[in-house]
Amino acid sequence: MKTQLIALTLFATLLQADTSTSWIDQKVEEIKPQRQGLNTSTINALKSPFIVIRAEQGPVSTGTKTASTEATKEAEPERDMSKEPLTLQAILNTSALINGEWHKESAVIRGYTLVEVRNDYVTLERKNKKLKLFIAQKSKNLNISTK
């Protein structure tokens, strides 16, 4: 009797599992169609993510080939960030990404104090002047929900 009950339970579980996974098959079918990616001209226009390394000291002879003893990153011209406008790029909890740097409330940014971090904007204050920054560019591909 005990083995029959176990066998019946196992059989019922298998039947239920088969019907409860049909929605997975439906979702797989929905994502099967070919999705369009970037075209070749857009890809070719992208800046290379690789860093060029140049030899700083003279080459060291290793037979027919030469090798550098010390390599450094190619110097890129530095941008003067103090002349660029303040741009809010992201907000995460109580931190704000402003011009590529993360800041929390009471941080000082170019003489402004970060006094408030909200879900969609931050408030900066200097003397009697208040400045509200909103996220500059919303991503169509990124949606974070806390529901």
PEGIFEN-V14720 format. One record per backbone hydrogen bond with DSSP energy under -1.0 kcal/mol. CO is the residue of the C=O (numbers start at 1). NH is the residue of the N-H. Records with the same first field share a line. If there is no record, write none. Layout:
CO->NH + NH
//
This chain:
1->5
2->6
3->7
4->8
5->9
6->10
7->11
8->12
9->13
10->14
11->15
12->16
13->17
14->18
15->19
16->20
21->25
22->26
23->27
24->28
25->29
26->30
27->31
39->43
40->44
41->45
43->46
52->74
54->72
60->67
62->65
65->62
67->60
70->56
72->54
79->81
80->83
87->99
88->136
90->97
92->95
95->92
96->103
97->89 + 90
98->101
101->98
103->96
104->107
107->114
109->112
112->109
113->125
114->106
116->123
121->118
122->133
123->115 + 116
124->131
125->113
126->129
129->126
131->124
133->122
//
